[in-house]
Every structure is written in C-alpha cells, then in structure tokens.
Amino acid sequence: MRRLVFLALASALALSVVALTRGAGTVAPVEVAPFRAVSPPGPPRSPRPVEADAPLRNVFEYGAAPEARTAPAPARRRAFIPPAAPPPSAAEPVRLIGVVDRGGEPRAALVIEGEVVVLSPGESGMGYTLLTVDGDVGATLTTPSGEEVRVPANP
C-alpha cells in the first residue's frame, strides 16, 4: 500500500513539473535594427568672417540699438532733518481705561505713567492706591504725595 501511495505521489509530481515547464523554452523573437555605419564628421566649419568695423551682436538685446543716453543728473543730497520730538505726555499721569468685574468685585484698569495696571479697591500700584471704582462715575485714587484724585470714566 505504501508503495502504491508513493508511486501516485511521484507521478503527480512528475506531471506537475511537466505542466509548469511546458512552453518555458519559447521566447518571442526580438527585432533588431540593421547596423548602419556612421560616416566620420567632415572638417570643422569655420565661422563666418566678421568684418573688422562691424559691432558684435548682443544676443540679449531686441531690435535696433538704443540711442545714446545723456549722463544722469548728479544726485542731490537731502538735508538731514532730525525726527520730530515725541509729543509731551498727557497732563494727567493716571487714566481710567476700563472697569473689570472679577468674582463680583469691580477692578479698575488704569494707565499709570504709560503702564497698564489693574487694581481692586485698597490695592496699590506704582505709588497710587485705588480707593473706589465705579464704571459710570470713575475711580478715586490716592497719589504718591497723599492727595486724593478723581479719575473720570472714559465716555
């Protein structure tokens, strides 16, 4: 029985090898162009003779040659004008630019000597102490010198 199984397997293997290799040796013919001999190049051509007085052509120029330009006028130097001095700072060193409501407590957004500072009543910043703040009326501050100043709200 083993012999019969072995022969069956061997014959199946042989048939599959024959089936797979069938037609493997055939190749489509390739057409080859006939060989052409290339003739050697002739003697190098000499360039056209250039007349001695003729100007050379500028390949980047289009059309007739432009007329001769006149010399440009000498450049005039402008007088140095120093930049204008910055405008003087506002007479008021403190401005109220807005009222911020944080956690139910109003806070004043102030510009003090060019810097923005946000203060709650009782807080100090840059020497000024905020006493009261109201969005409609403005804010009341104490200056570094101790005087009380009222800053109106912006319209």
Protein Blocks (a to p, Z undefined) as FASTA:
>chain_A
ZZmmmmmmmmmmmmmmmmmmgoklpccdddddddddddddddddddddddfklccddfkb
gcjddddddddddddddddddddddddddfblbdcfbdcdeehiacddddeehiacddde
hiaeehiacfbdcfklopcdddfkopacdddddZZ
